[in-house]
Amino acid sequence: MQQANTPIWQRFSITQLIIFLPLIAAIMLDSHIRFLSSHMDSTSQYLAINIQLFLQCIPFFIAHAFAYRLLLTPAIIVWLLGFLAYPSLLLVFNNQLLNFSQWQYLDAQCWTLCASASGIWLITKRTNKNNNVLSNKWLKSLFSLDTVVFIVLLGWAIVTSSILNTHTDPMLNQPIEPVIDVYKVFTQFDTFLGYLWQITVCAGLVYGVYLLNRYLLIRYVLTYHGVLIFLFASLISLVVLTPILTSCLLLLPINDLPSGIANLTPGGNDNIFSPENYQFVFLFLAISTPIILAFERQQQHVQISNIAQQQTKTELKLLQQQINPHFLFNTLNNLYALTLKKADNAPDLVMQLANLLRYSVYEGQKAQVSLEKEIN
């Protein structure tokens, strides 16, 4: 009753706000991309884009919140209404009302970011709540940190290859606009594949640095040898890996360019010891390290919670095994005494004991039972 009388603003906590973080991040990313691509430089314009996008995405927030709290089937229906029906309605308004299309900012890019962020977060949360389903193990592996990083890098390779394929001689006509011509991707598919495998090699080298950082530098060096040795090992990795990775990039045909033309290396030139190359690897290690540490800490917390829960169940089971025989022996002794006296209520007590044992075997092992059965 006390919680029911508490004002809503007092019951609203940081924990409840967390469910909206995926959408907030997606909207802010889209507004930032829109602001930079439009070559704006005013703070008021940046704030106006953010406010307008947040207002237009209110149905997304509502659908996301209800989909998190409802059961699976209603959640899917509500999510589809918010993330498919609402954008479809906006599309109709865009085609019918010219002024509306010029005013509103919610486009395919913003919808993709919001729908992806919401969908991935909801699937991950429902997977964590239901650990006994076999398919959830597959979903957990799909949304593991390694898989997410791999998918992000692969997506970056596909998008970058599509942009390069859209332009004629893109490396010789820099800078190029970040636009994608889907028609060219399919009609010039061999050229697209030529760009794709080379950009994928670049992404693979970055992924290799990530794996080295997580499984060698963090899990082994940092865990077993401390922070100081970890810093020294990271510095050595930075100095040794940077020129090696840059040399590998320069072997790609796409970087076979005339002198003075920027290539795909961070430094944009043939110098494998360019400071920009070291800066890129350093920034990647500096950004990925706290993300990996946070993910590892979260995984460790889940494992500790599971161990504690399993330990509680084991202790309860041992306690039940101690109580049940003691109760049974006492009851049998009482029945033995009644049968010696040839008491008339002995058969009724035998039937009650049978009912109790049946309840203990079939109902008592369940995680939850109804209060009516427990009283009976």
C-alpha positions, 0 to 999 in steps of 0.5 A: 500500500505504501508503494501504491501511494508513492507519487510516480516521479518518486517511483521513477528510478535510474533502473527504469531509465536504463530501458530507454538508453538504446533508443536514446543512443540511436537517436543521438547518433542519427542527429549527430550524423545529420548535423555533421552531414548538413555542414551545420555549425550552430549549437541551436541547430544541433539542439533543434535536430535532437529535440525534433527527433526525440519528439518524433520518436516518442511512439518508439519509446512507448512501444519499446517500454511496453514490449519490455514489460508485456508477455512475448506475443503481446510484446511483438504486436506492440513492437510492430505497431510502434516500429512498423505501423507508425513509420508507415503512417509517416511515409503516407504523410510524406507522400501526401503533404509536401510541407510535412516531408520538408519539416520532419526528420525521421527517415529510414536511417533513424528508423533502422538505428532505433529498430535495431537498437530496440530489437537487439536490446529486447532480445538480449534481455529476454534471453537472459531471463530464460536461461533454460531454453536451448535456443537461448544459448544460440542467441547468447552466442549471437549477441556475445561481444565477439560476435557483435564486434564482428558484425559491426566490422562486417557491416562497416565493410559492406557500407564502405564498399557500397560507397566506393562502388557508387563512385567512379575511381573513388580513390582518385577523386577524394573526398567522395560523398557518403552515398550508396547507389543500390542499383550500382551494387547489383549491376556492378557486382564484381566491382563491389566484390573487389572492394568488399574483400579488400575492405573486409581484410582491413576489418579483419586486421582491426578484429585481430587487434581486438582479439589480441587485446581481449584474450591476451592482454586483458585475460592473461596479462592483466589478470595474472600479472597486474596493471603495470605489466599490462601497460608495458605489454600494450605499449610493446603491442602498439609499437610492434603491430602498427607497422606490421598492420600498415604493411599488410594494408599497403599490399592491397590493390586498392592502395596501389596509388600514385604518389600524393594520393591518400590511401586507406591507411590511417596516415593516408600515405606509404609511410608505415611509421606515420604517427597517424597509424600509431594514433589509430591503434592507440585509440582503438586499444584505449576505446576497446579496453574499457568496453571489454573490461565492462563486458567481462565484469558483467559476465562475471557478475552473472556467473556469480549470481548463477552460482549463488542461486544454484548454491541456495537450491542445493542447500534447500534440497539438502534441508528437505532431505533432512526434514522429510525422513525425520517427519516420516519416521515420527509419523510411522512411529505414531501409527505403530503405537496406534495400531498396537492400541487398535485405534479406530482413527489409524486408517485415516491417519495412514491415508493422510500420510499417503496424501502428504507423501504424494504432495511432497513428491509431486508438488513439494519439488516445484518452485511455486505452489498455490496457497490453497494446496499448501494449506490443505 
